Amino acid sequence: MRRDPLTLSEHPGEHAGRRGDAKPEARRLGIEDLRAAILNGRVRVTDKAEEGARTDRLSLEQVFSSVFAGEVLEKYPADRPFPSWLVLGRAADGRPVHSVWSCSSKNGWAVLIRCTVTSPEEPRNDG
């Protein structure tokens, strides 16, 4: 039975490039692709994300490391130019870090769109 490469997120390169399969850029990305981009230094950071990190006294390294123990809370497949997702992880000091990421299957770069530290008692709304 042939698996559709558009549903693969755990093994993103498994079917890419085989004859008859979807183009590699059409496949869905997962958190492992994001982690690989971070490990390979292929990350761009928006001004909004830098501002959020600075406001919450987070280093970008803390935001990046929160992804490795984090989980995807929400997916936004209709976002453009690339789908994005909301990741919840923890900073080294235990603070919850919410970050929104996008990743390109075309070039392997990730974009940190925004990040914030929130507490369950006082969610932050910075528009």
Contacts in CASP RR format, 6 or more apart in sequence:
PFRMAT RR
TARGET T0000
AUTHOR 0000-0000-0000
METHOD contacts of the structure
MODEL  1
MRRDPLTLSEHPGEHAGRRGDAKPEARRLGIEDLRAAILNGRVRVTDKAE
EGARTDRLSLEQVFSSVFAGEVLEKYPADRPFPSWLVLGRAADGRPVHSV
WSCSSKNGWAVLIRCTVTSPEEPRNDG
3 15 0 8 1.000
4 22 0 8 1.000
5 14 0 8 1.000
5 15 0 8 1.000
5 16 0 8 1.000
5 21 0 8 1.000
5 22 0 8 1.000
5 26 0 8 1.000
5 27 0 8 1.000
6 22 0 8 1.000
6 26 0 8 1.000
6 27 0 8 1.000
6 28 0 8 1.000
7 28 0 8 1.000
8 14 0 8 1.000
8 15 0 8 1.000
8 27 0 8 1.000
8 28 0 8 1.000
9 28 0 8 1.000
9 29 0 8 1.000
9 30 0 8 1.000
9 32 0 8 1.000
10 30 0 8 1.000
10 32 0 8 1.000
12 27 0 8 1.000
12 28 0 8 1.000
12 29 0 8 1.000
12 30 0 8 1.000
12 32 0 8 1.000
12 33 0 8 1.000
12 105 0 8 1.000
13 24 0 8 1.000
13 27 0 8 1.000
15 21 0 8 1.000
15 22 0 8 1.000
15 27 0 8 1.000
16 24 0 8 1.000
16 27 0 8 1.000
17 23 0 8 1.000
17 24 0 8 1.000
24 105 0 8 1.000
24 106 0 8 1.000
25 104 0 8 1.000
25 105 0 8 1.000
25 106 0 8 1.000
26 105 0 8 1.000
27 105 0 8 1.000
28 77 0 8 1.000
28 83 0 8 1.000
29 83 0 8 1.000
29 103 0 8 1.000
29 105 0 8 1.000
30 72 0 8 1.000
30 85 0 8 1.000
30 103 0 8 1.000
31 67 0 8 1.000
31 70 0 8 1.000
31 71 0 8 1.000
31 72 0 8 1.000
31 85 0 8 1.000
31 87 0 8 1.000
33 103 0 8 1.000
33 105 0 8 1.000
33 108 0 8 1.000
33 110 0 8 1.000
34 67 0 8 1.000
34 87 0 8 1.000
34 101 0 8 1.000
34 103 0 8 1.000
34 110 0 8 1.000
35 67 0 8 1.000
35 68 0 8 1.000
36 108 0 8 1.000
37 43 0 8 1.000
37 103 0 8 1.000
37 108 0 8 1.000
37 109 0 8 1.000
37 110 0 8 1.000
38 64 0 8 1.000
38 67 0 8 1.000
38 68 0 8 1.000
38 110 0 8 1.000
42 107 0 8 1.000
42 108 0 8 1.000
42 109 0 8 1.000
42 110 0 8 1.000
43 64 0 8 1.000
43 109 0 8 1.000
43 110 0 8 1.000
43 111 0 8 1.000
43 112 0 8 1.000
44 109 0 8 1.000
44 110 0 8 1.000
44 111 0 8 1.000
44 112 0 8 1.000
45 60 0 8 1.000
45 111 0 8 1.000
45 112 0 8 1.000
46 111 0 8 1.000
46 112 0 8 1.000
46 113 0 8 1.000
46 114 0 8 1.000
48 113 0 8 1.000
48 114 0 8 1.000
49 63 0 8 1.000
49 99 0 8 1.000
49 112 0 8 1.000
49 113 0 8 1.000
49 114 0 8 1.000
49 115 0 8 1.000
50 60 0 8 1.000
52 58 0 8 1.000
52 114 0 8 1.000
52 115 0 8 1.000
52 116 0 8 1.000
52 126 0 8 1.000
53 59 0 8 1.000
53 60 0 8 1.000
53 62 0 8 1.000
53 63 0 8 1.000
53 115 0 8 1.000
55 116 0 8 1.000
55 126 0 8 1.000
56 95 0 8 1.000
56 115 0 8 1.000
56 116 0 8 1.000
56 117 0 8 1.000
58 91 0 8 1.000
58 95 0 8 1.000
58 97 0 8 1.000
58 115 0 8 1.000
58 117 0 8 1.000
60 112 0 8 1.000
62 91 0 8 1.000
62 92 0 8 1.000
62 97 0 8 1.000
63 91 0 8 1.000
63 97 0 8 1.000
63 99 0 8 1.000
63 112 0 8 1.000
63 115 0 8 1.000
64 112 0 8 1.000
65 91 0 8 1.000
65 92 0 8 1.000
66 87 0 8 1.000
66 89 0 8 1.000
66 90 0 8 1.000
66 91 0 8 1.000
66 97 0 8 1.000
66 99 0 8 1.000
67 87 0 8 1.000
67 89 0 8 1.000
67 99 0 8 1.000
67 101 0 8 1.000
69 89 0 8 1.000
69 90 0 8 1.000
70 87 0 8 1.000
70 88 0 8 1.000
70 89 0 8 1.000
70 90 0 8 1.000
71 87 0 8 1.000
71 88 0 8 1.000
71 89 0 8 1.000
72 85 0 8 1.000
72 86 0 8 1.000
72 87 0 8 1.000
73 85 0 8 1.000
73 86 0 8 1.000
73 87 0 8 1.000
73 88 0 8 1.000
73 98 0 8 1.000
74 85 0 8 1.000
74 86 0 8 1.000
75 83 0 8 1.000
75 84 0 8 1.000
75 85 0 8 1.000
75 86 0 8 1.000
76 83 0 8 1.000
76 84 0 8 1.000
76 85 0 8 1.000
76 86 0 8 1.000
77 83 0 8 1.000
79 102 0 8 1.000
81 102 0 8 1.000
81 104 0 8 1.000
82 102 0 8 1.000
82 103 0 8 1.000
82 104 0 8 1.000
82 105 0 8 1.000
82 111 0 8 1.000
83 102 0 8 1.000
84 100 0 8 1.000
84 101 0 8 1.000
84 102 0 8 1.000
84 113 0 8 1.000
85 100 0 8 1.000
85 101 0 8 1.000
86 98 0 8 1.000
86 99 0 8 1.000
86 100 0 8 1.000
87 98 0 8 1.000
87 99 0 8 1.000
87 100 0 8 1.000
87 101 0 8 1.000
88 96 0 8 1.000
88 97 0 8 1.000
88 98 0 8 1.000
89 96 0 8 1.000
89 97 0 8 1.000
89 98 0 8 1.000
89 99 0 8 1.000
90 96 0 8 1.000
90 97 0 8 1.000
91 97 0 8 1.000
91 117 0 8 1.000
95 117 0 8 1.000
96 117 0 8 1.000
96 118 0 8 1.000
96 119 0 8 1.000
97 115 0 8 1.000
97 116 0 8 1.000
97 117 0 8 1.000
98 115 0 8 1.000
98 116 0 8 1.000
98 117 0 8 1.000
98 118 0 8 1.000
99 112 0 8 1.000
99 113 0 8 1.000
99 114 0 8 1.000
99 115 0 8 1.000
99 116 0 8 1.000
100 112 0 8 1.000
100 113 0 8 1.000
100 114 0 8 1.000
100 115 0 8 1.000
101 110 0 8 1.000
101 111 0 8 1.000
101 112 0 8 1.000
101 113 0 8 1.000
102 110 0 8 1.000
102 111 0 8 1.000
102 113 0 8 1.000
103 109 0 8 1.000
103 110 0 8 1.000
103 111 0 8 1.000
104 110 0 8 1.000
116 124 0 8 1.000
116 126 0 8 1.000
117 124 0 8 1.000
118 124 0 8 1.000
END
